[in-house]
């Protein structure tokens, strides 16, 4: 009987120790969960702040007419992209160079006429006007292209 009592006491001590260990483990798990929740909230707050900074930077870039003007100079596809970019938040600077480039693109279409020397001369003139327009866009000034710039602004007012 004393062996049974000793075994019973040992078993109760073991169960008590196991309960204490389980309680300590549960407490640690609760602390860990609380820490994880706190870290997750901090991370979410930082991510939200970073996303809002990115959105503000994106708005600033898109609202800058200089970017639209430069993109408009990059082939017909660039002109279409600039037109779309400028449609949401119109800037006078972007619109100015969109009109200039539309005129130069249409003038460039004249270089496809079947008279080789004339089409070559038109192509050279268009390239020179394009470079001058690009330099104006990069410089941040509204410079009309030689001879036709004011007419482009007048003809394409709707852009």
VEXRO-720459 format. One record per residue: residue in three letters; x negated, y, z of N, C-alpha, C in turn. Coordinates in steps of 0.001 Angstrom, whole numbers, padded with zeros to 6 digits, always signed. Layout:
ALAXYZXYZXYZ/...
REM end
This chain:
UNK-000800-001168+000000+000000+000000+000000-000860+001255+000000/UNK-001919+001209+000756-002762+002380+000777-003383+002606-000595/UNK-003639+001528-001344-004156+001698-002717-003106+002357-003612/UNK-001845+001915-003392-000780+002513-004178-000613+003977-003824/UNK-000730+004289-002520-000593+005664-002091-001731+006509-002659/UNK-002940+005980-002648-004082+006693-003203-003905+006913-004706/UNK-003415+005878-005397-003168+006006-006833-002078+007043-007096/UNK-001037+007000-006252+000057+007948-006398-000440+009368-006139/UNK-001252+009537-005121-001811+010857-004828-002729+011327-005965/UNK-003546+010402-006456-004437+010748-007571-003632+011138-008814/UNK-002564+010386-009051-001711+010675-010199-001047+012043-010051/UNK-000553+012360-008853+000061+013661-008617-000968+014783-008769/UNK-002207+014537-008288-003261+015545-008463-003567+015774-009949/UNK-003594+014691-010690-003870+014790-012129-002740+015533-012846/UNK-001507+015191-012460-000362+015867-013073-000389+017345-012715/UNK-000693+017658-011479-000790+019055-011043-001890+019781-011801/UNK-003034+019122-011954-004132+019722-012704-003737+019940-014160/UNK-003024+018960-014729-002582+019075-016119-001596+020224-016260/UNK-000699+020366-015281+000274+021459-015316-000448+022801-015222/UNK-001427+022876-014315-002201+024116-014182-002944+024440-015482/UNK-003547+023399-016074-004264+023602-017345-003327+024042-018456/UNK-002137+023431-018494-001158+023804-019515-000683+025229-019295/UNK-000495+025600-018023-000060+026956-017719-001129+027968-018126/UNK-002397+027647-017829-003491+028535-018216-003589+028654-019743/UNK-003408+027517-020422-003455+027523-021889-002311+028362-022463/UNK-001123+028238-021843+000020+029024-022306-000233+030514-022084/UNK-000824+030834-020934-001150+032236-020658-002148+032766-021679/UNK-003187+031982-021968-004190+032398-022953-003553+032556-024338/UNK-002669+031614-024694-001995+031693-025993-001136+032948-026072/UNK-000467+033300-024965+000340+034515-024930-000528+035748-025097/UNK-001681+035776-024423-002606+036892-024558-003114+037004-026003/UNK-003445+035841-026572-003926+035818-027957-002849+036344-028908/UNK-001601+035923-028689-000499+036366-029548-000292+037868-029413/UNK-000373+038378-028193-000228+039822-027985-001343+040588-028685/UNK-002596+040086-028564-003714+040720-029244-003528+040690-030756/UNK-003055+039548-031270-002844+039417-032715-001768+040389-033195/UNK-000699+040545-032406+000357+041490-032784-000186+042916-032810/UNK-000987+043263-031825-001567+044602-031750-002496+044864-032940/UNK-003334+043882-033253-004251+044030-034393-003470+044141-035704/UNK-002397+043350-035821-001584+043400-037039-000931+044772-037198/UNK-000463+045355-036093+000130+046686-036162-000917+047719-036577/UNK-002119+047624-036023-003186+048548-036387-003538+048412-037859/UNK-003640+047162-038332-003971+046916-039735-002887+047466-040647/UNK-001625+047236-040285-000513+047731-041105-000524+049255-041155/UNK-000829+049878-040023-000890+051332-039985-002023+051860-040875/UNK-003185+051225-040811-004314+051635-041646-004016+051411-043126/UNK-003373+050278-043441-003040+049986-044837-002034+050998-045372/UNK-001062+051364-044539-000068+052345-044966-000731+053698-045212/UNK-001653+054070-044352-002368+055334-044512-003214+055331-045785/UNK-003905+054220-046039-004728+054117-047245-003858+054167-048500/UNK-002708+053509-048466-001810+053514-049620-001271+054918-049880/UNK-000958+055653-048813-000443+057005-049027-001539+057930-049563/UNK-002784+057748-049113-003894+058531-049658-004092+058231-051136/UNK-004005+056940-051497-004141+056543-052896-003029+057159-053737/UNK-001808+057149-053214-000679+057725-053955-000871+059222-054160/UNK-001368+059906-053132-001614+061343-053270-002706+061608-054310/UNK-003767+060784-054290-004833+060951-055278-004318+060695-056684/UNK-003472+059670-056834-002917+059355-058148-002036+060494-058647/UNK-001241+061075-057750-000401+062209-058155-001259+063387-058593/UNK-002350+063616-057875-003239+064732-058216-003869+064530-059588/UNK-004302+063298-059870-004922+063009-061170-003904+063158-062294/UNK-002693+062646-062065-001679+062714-063117-001147+064132-063309/UNK-001167+064935-062251-000652+066292-062392-001682+067228-063009/UNK-002904+066778-063095-003958+067612-063666-003855+067565-065184/UNK-003566+068695-065793-003403+068756-067238-004686+068461-067996/UNK-005833+068650-067344-007114+068418-068015-007267+066947-068394/UNK-006843+066049-067515-006914+064620-067833-006030+064287-069022/UNK-004841+064850-069041-003918+064616-070160-004534+065147-071455/UNK-005151+066320-071379-005756+066924-072571-006884+066063-073115/UNK-007708+065529-072238-008827+064693-072691-008321+063385-073274/UNK-007341+062771-072621-006791+061507-073124-006122+061712-074477/UNK-005515+062861-074683-004854+063147-075967-005838+063118-077119/UNK-007106+063354-076852-008119+063381-077910-008608+061983-078297/UNK-008190+060969-077590-008685+059614-077833-007757+058839-078766/UNK-007828+059047-080006-007080+058385-081080-005570+058574-080929/UNK-004833+057930-081786-003371+058027-081770-002806+057385-080508/UNK-003387+056285-080078-002916+055608-078860-003131+056514-077648/UNK-004269+057161-077571-004527+058103-076486-003549+059258-076503/UNK-003191+059717-077695-002228+060806-077812-000872+060372-077269/UNK-000455+059143-077589+000830+058633-077092+000786+058486-075566/UNK-000319+057973-075049-000464+057837-073591-000403+059209-072926/UNK-001074+060186-073494-001053+061542-072937+000357+062121-072982/UNK+001072+061849-074049+002444+062335-074173+003324+061737-073076/UNK+003164+060458-072819+003932+059795-071753+003524+060340-070386/UNK+002223+060498-070172+001751+061029-068891+002281+062434-068652/UNK+002352+063232-069682+002783+064620-069547+004295+064748-069458/UNK+005032+063721-069865+006494+063825-069847+007042+063814-068423/UNK+006379+063104-067512+006864+063049-066136+006611+064329-065366/UNK+005455+064890-065539+005068+066092-064805+004398+067029-065801/UNK+005210+067798-066519+004673+068637-067599+003744+069714-067075/UNK+002597+069790-067703+001680+070889-067435+001477+071629-068751/UNK+001346+072914-068676+001165+073722-069888-000150+073382-070579/UNK-001168+073127-069768-002486+072793-070318-002431+071485-071097/UNK-001800+070462-070516-001672+069180-071206-000839+069304-072464/UNK+000267+070030-072373+001133+070220-073541+000405+070947-074657/UNK-000422+071918-074305-001171+072679-075300-002043+071743-076141/UNK-002798+070888-075478-003693+070002-076226-002963+068844-076890/UNK-001810+068461-076378-000997+067465-077082-000541+068044-078422/UNK-000128+069312-078430+000271+069959-079688-000914+070113-080637/UNK-002068+070489-080108-003268+070642-080941-003616+069302-081611/UNK-003586+068247-080815-003983+066941-081366-002957+066395-082348/UNK-001678+066681-082125-000674+066258-083097-000965+066915-084443/UNK-001281+068188-084425-001618+068882-085669-002853+068297-086330/UNK-003881+067990-085508-005104+067409-086086-004859+066004-086620/UNK-004017+065231-085930-003707+063881-086423-002965+063947-087758/UNK-002023+064866-087860-001298+065011-089125-002207+065536-090230/UNK-003094+066463-089870-004064+066962-090839-004999+065836-091279/UNK-005354+064969-090352-006205+063820-090681-005532+062852-091639/UNK-004204+062791-091594-003483+061930-092545-003680+062399-093985/UNK-003978+063675-094164-004232+064196-095514-005528+063630-096103/UNK-006391+063092-095245-007646+062543-095762-007423+061219-096493/UNK-006188+060735-096506-005894+059490-097227-005419+059738-098658/UNK-005485+060972-099110-005088+061226-100493-006119+060567-101422/UNK-005699+060170-102607-006585+059362-103468-007681+060131-104204/UNK-007951+061346-103832-009028+062097-104480-010226+062048-103530/UNK-011256+061271-103855-012338+060998-102904-013035+062226-102335/UNK-013432+063171-103142-014179+064327-102638-013303+065193-101729/UNK-012069+065417-102128-011155+066233-101321-010858+065551-099994/UNK-010593+064261-100022-010286+063547-098774-011502+063527-097853/UNK-012718+063434-098424-013930+063462-097604-014108+064825-096936/UNK-013862+065889-097669-013976+067245-097120-012937+067458-096010/UNK-011713+067001-096250-010664+067125-095219-011056+066340-093973/UNK-011611+065157-094157-012024+064332-093017-013122+065025-092210/UNK-014094+065591-092883-015181+066304-092199-014618+067500-091417/UNK-013720+068249-092031-013122+069410-091365-012332+068965-090128/UNK-011574+067888-090256-010791+067385-089124-011709+066938-087992/UNK-012795+066262-088303-013731+065821-087264-014350+067021-086552/UNK-014724+068036-087308-015303+069243-086691-014269+069927-085787/UNK-013037+070051-086268-011983+070658-085454-011696+069824-084214/UNK-011739+068498-084355-011511+067599-083215-012586+067801-082149/UNK-013842+067888-082574-014943+068098-081619-014777+069441-080915/UNK-014428+070470-081664-014230+071790-081058-013074+071755-080051/UNK-012019+071056-080384-010875+070946-079486-011237+070152-078229/UNK-011989+069079-078409-012411+068267-077265-013310+069074-076325/UNK-014197+069865-076893-015069+070711-076062-014223+071713-075264/UNK-013207+072266-075894-012310+073174-075179-011560+072469-074058/UNK-011099+071249-074322-010369+070496-073296-011289+070135-072136/UNK-012515+069740-072442-013467+069400-071386-013856+070627-070569/UNK-013902+071765-071222-014282+073001-070549-013165+073606-069715/UNK-011959+073119-069880-010846+073621-069084-010233+074906-069619/UNK-010493+075205-070872-009915+076408-071473-009004+076020-072625/UNK-008013+076843-072879-007112+076587-074009-007633+077338-075227/UNK-008391+076632-076050-008938+077228-077269-008219+076612-078472/UNK-007562+077427-079278-006922+076863-080471-007977+076491-081513/UNK-007676+075451-082276-008613+075055-083321-008631+076132-084401/UNK-009717+076184-085121-009959+077218-086122-008830+077251-087154/UNK-008324+078404-087416-007317+078732-088425-005927+078158-088146/UNK-005808+076914-087743-004489+076290-087643-003981+076123-086212/UNK-004784+076416-085216-004409+076168-083831-003142+076888-083402/UNK-003024+078161-083763-001828+078923-083389-000593+078384-084116/UNK-000774+077955-085367+000348+077379-086102+000774+076049-085472/UNK-000171+075240-085034+000164+073979-084358+001008+074255-083114/UNK+000631+075292-082362+001383+075637-081149+002803+076078-081512/UNK+002932+076799-082591+004242+077278-083013+005088+076163-083613/UNK+004503+075337-084446+005238+074278-085128+005705+073181-084173/UNK+004914+072869-083176+005210+071733-082292+005589+072192-080885/UNK+006430+073213-080795+006815+073749-079501+007502+072718-078597/UNK+008161+071764-079175+008939+070811-078375+008079+069802-077620/UNK+006781+069759-077898+005905+068795-077218+005312+069381-076001/
REM end
